Structures are given as structure tokens and as C-alpha cells.
Amino acid sequence: MAVVLLASAWALPVAAVVLGLAVVAGYALRRPTRWLTLFTWALPLHILAMAVLFGGLGVPGPTVRIIAAWKELAVALLLAAAVVRAIAGRGARCAISGVDMAVGGLGALAVTYLLGASALLGANAPLEAQLYGFRDAVFFTALYFVGRATPAVGDDDAAVRRLLKVGLLTSVVAIVERIVVTPEMLVIMGAASYFNDFLGVSAVTAGNEYGLPDNYWTMIGGREVQRAGSVYLSSQGFAIPFLIIVPAVTALLLGRERRAPALWWIAYGVIWAGLLLSITRMTIVACFVQLVLLIVLYRRPGLLAGIMLAGVGALLAGMAVSPGLASFVWQTLTWQTGSSVSHLKDWTAGVSATMEHPLGLGLGTSDQTALRFNLKAVTADNLYLKYAAELGVPGLLAYLTVLGGAARAGLRAFRLGATEAQRMLGAVVLAATTGVAINGVTAVLFNQMVLSYIFFWFVGACVTVSQRAAVAAPGRAA
């Protein structure tokens, strides 16, 4: 009887979610970019919402998983809509691109491994782990083809402005969190239960008494320092979306024909403050490289010189005020931190696995996906080695081709775009691809949906825009 009552209690909200999603999908499939707006606003709050539902309010795990699947269902619906529109001749007319073949080849390879990895490769991952591995490695790339069908993303700066607002909101939350939120509050909210019981990644929470992700703290000058996690409930999860947010906001400020409002520059400063509070070193470095790249693209040498001087001055001032910061910087540069040692260990294992199994060990055998199913991860903390270890050398080559094609499309759209908005989209894609390429050395980035979903949608739209721009200006399309 209790089971029946419990099921009845949650039947109505689940039915409401399904019905609401169906209604929204029916409307949004006529204008797919509406989904981009939904993803931009909903994905940053997704983890927090699921943690509160499961750990804070005690909603049963299966029910929360059904609710959490809205994003995968949305991707499947959008891909189906893009295919149907293309077959009906109503989609964006464009020629087949090398990036199409690379993304499609990566997906086809993953499907093949999903169907036959256990038999052909001797993979010991259960089917459920392989399905999660498929989701974490390639499922989101379907949005590339949705982007190909929606080049209207580059018609104006609306999508980029939304990223400014999301970056500002999450950074403000991070600043407030750093001042008033304690680990105990996060436990009461349900964060610890979410990571340990819902996600099953207790291996990455064992180093602290709260059951929170261990990367929520770091050592600076021999003292343990709490890092900001914002609405993502972990510092690395908070930092990774900046790989798309920082280039978007930077291009918005630099690429405008008129001077950007002062409030936008203040917001930009708050966004950088939020990123710095995450103390995620490689992401900070990657975002700084993105900033420099965009300043060079937009030919603003004075701004570059000013930022360099301000950055060096702020670092020296920080070292003077906090001697521990100087040792932290030195240990980072000389590769002496605990995370550096961990990275080297994981990379060595990944290289060995790739050499021993050049065709890979199958989906779900690396990083947190393996940990969720109590498997020994063959590698971690490296996006390149994840593809190599799971999908073999062919998977790694396909991923590298995707990155190269995305960067080329971004540069071509920036150079040849007919409007400032198209050039801005190209600049964002080029800078975001550069950041992903850099940060992928030390992290498996695409587990963070804000980055993976929006990045691949932007790349798809940019490839279409760049193709059209090249046709319109053949003499300049080198």
C-alpha cells in the first residue's frame, strides 16, 4: 500500500513534466532555436535542481532520473526534427562538410562500439555503463547537426547576450556562496546525497567529512581553501562553462560597432571574479588565452597591453598580501601540486591503455563513468585520452578532426561573415575551440552540459554560416 501511495503521489508531477515537455517540444520544433534559449538557462540550474529534489526533498531516485532525462529527450527530438526537415527540403541548404563527416563518424563509431564492444574488445563494462559512456562521450554531438540546420543563431547576438546573463548570475551566486555558504549548508541542501547516492561517485568525495566533491577545496600555502562551486555544486563543474561564456562575452564587448555599455564591462569583471574564485588553474589559463586570442582578432593592442599589466600587477599584489599564493603559483608552475601528480598518473595509465588496446576498451571504461559502476577507470582527467581509451585511435583522430574543423570554420566565419553577428559567432567558436583544446589536457570537459550542448550547437551553426560566407566571397575564402 505504501508503494502504491508513493507512486500515486509522484505520478501527477511526473505526468505534468512529460506533458509540459511534449507541449514545449511541439512548439519549439517549429523554431528550434527556442531550445537553445531553454538549454542556456535551464542547464546551469539542472544539477542544483536535481540535488534539491533527490537529497533535499527526498524524491525517489527513479523519479528524479525521469525528470533529469528531459535534456536527452530534447536532444533526440531536435535531431529528429532536423533530419525530417532536411529530408523534406525545408532545412538550411548547405553542402556536406568535413566536420559533418568527423562528427558523424565519431557518433557511428560509438554506436558500433556500443553494439559490439563487449564481444569484440573484451570490455568488462556492463551495458548500463556503456550507455552512460555513450551519453558522456558522443550523445551531445547530435546538437552539431541541429546547429547546422539553424544558422539563424548567427543572425544576431541574442544567444551571446544570454551567456552574458548566465555568466553574471552564476558568478554572483559564487561570490555570495564564498562569503556566506558553508559545506554544512550544501549537505542540508542535498549536494552530498546527490553525488554519493544519486550519481554514485563516492570515490571522488572520500577525501572530506562532508561527502562533497574533493575538488571543492584546494591547498594554498599549506592552508586548505574552499573553492566556489556556484549552482553547479563543484568548483570544476562551475569553471568549465566559462570556456564558452568568456569567449562569448569577450566577443560581445569587442565586436560591437558601438561602444559597449559600462554595465556590461562591470558584469564582465564580475564574471572573471567568479572564475577566479573557482581556483581552477587550467581553465583560468585557457580563458586567458581565449581573451588574448580575441583581442588579437579584433586588433585591440592597447587593450591587450592594459590587461597584461593589470594581470601582472594583481598577481604581484596578491603575492605580497598572501605569501601562500606565491608558493601556490610556484608549485603549479613546477608541477608539484597533488593534482599534478594525479594527472600524470592518470595520463600514464591512459597512454598505456591506448598502446595496449589501439582499438579501445569500449564506452564507459574511463573517468567518472567507470567510477559510477565500481569499475577501475583506465584513464581520467584528459579528454583526448578518454576518446583514445574508449574508442581507440580512430575515435581520437575523429575528435581531433572535429576540433580542427571547428576552429577552421570559426576563423572563416570571422573573416568572411556578412554581418557583425556572424563574425562574432565565428570568433566565439574559434576561441571556445581553443579553450576546449587546452583545457581538455587536464579535464574531461563534456560531462558539463552547459559547455557540450551549447558548444556543439554553436559549431554546427558556424559551419553553415562559414560555408555560406565562403560562397558569397569566393575570392577571400582561402
URTATA-V808684 format. One line per field, one symbol per residue. ss: DSSP state (A for helix, B for strand, O for the rest). psi: psi as a letter, one per 30 degrees, with the letter a starting at -180 (. if undefined). burial: # if it has 24 or more other C-alpha atoms within 12 Angstrom, else .. A space follows every 50 residues. Layout:
ss = ???
psi = ???
burial = ???
This chain:
ss = OAAAAAAAAAAAAAAAAAAAAAAAAAAAOOOOAAAAAAAAAAAAAAAAAA AAAAAAOOOOAAAAAAAAOAAAAAAAAAAAAAAAAAAOOOOOOOOOOAAA AAAAAAAAAAAAAAAAAAAAAOOOOOAAAAAAAAAAAOAAAAAAAAAAOO AAAAOOOAAAAAAAAAAAAAAAAAAAAAAAOOAAAAAAAOAAAAAAAAOO OAAAOOOOOOOOOAAABBBBOOBBBBOOOAAAOOAAAAAAOAAAAAAAAA AAAAOOOOOOOAAAAAAAAAAAAAAAAOOOAAAAAAAAAAAAAAAAAOOO AAAAAAAAAAAAAAAAAAAAAOAAAAAAAAAAAOOOOAAAAAAAAAAAAA AAAAAAOOOOOOOOOOAAAAAAOOOOOOOOOOAAAAAAAAAAAAAAAAAA AAAAAAAAAAAAAAAAOOOAAAAAAAAAAAAAAAAAAAAOOOOOAAAOAA AAAAAAAAAAAAAAAAAAAAAAOOOOOO
psi = eeeeeeeeefeeeeeeeeeeeeeeeeefffiffeeeeeeeeeeffeeeee eeeeeefgkkeeeeeeefgeeeeeeeeeeeeeeeeeefgfakkllkleee eeeeeeeeeeeeeefgeeeefgkgkleeeeeeeeefefeffffefeeefi ffegfageeeeeeeeeeeeeeeeeeeefefkleeeeeefgeeeeeeeefh hffggfglffglkfgfllkjhgkkkklkfbffgkeeeeeeffffeeeeee eeeffkflkkkeeeeeeeeeeeeeeeffhjeeeeeeeeeeeeeeeeegii eeeeeeeeeeeeeeeeeeeeejffeeeeeeeeeghfleeeeeeeeeeeee eeeeefifglglkgglbfeeefghljkfllgjeefeeeeegaeeeeeeee eeeeeeeeeeeeeeefkfleeeeeeeeeeeeeeeeeeefffgljegfjfe eeeeeeeeeeeeeeeeeeeeefieffi.
burial = .........#...#......#..##..##.#################### #####...###.###.##.##########.###.#.....##.#..#.## .##########.##..##..#.#####.###################### #####.###################.##....#..###########.### #####....###########.....######################### ######.......#..#############################.##.. ...#....................#..##..#......#...#..##.## #.##..#################.#.######################## ##################.############################### ####################........
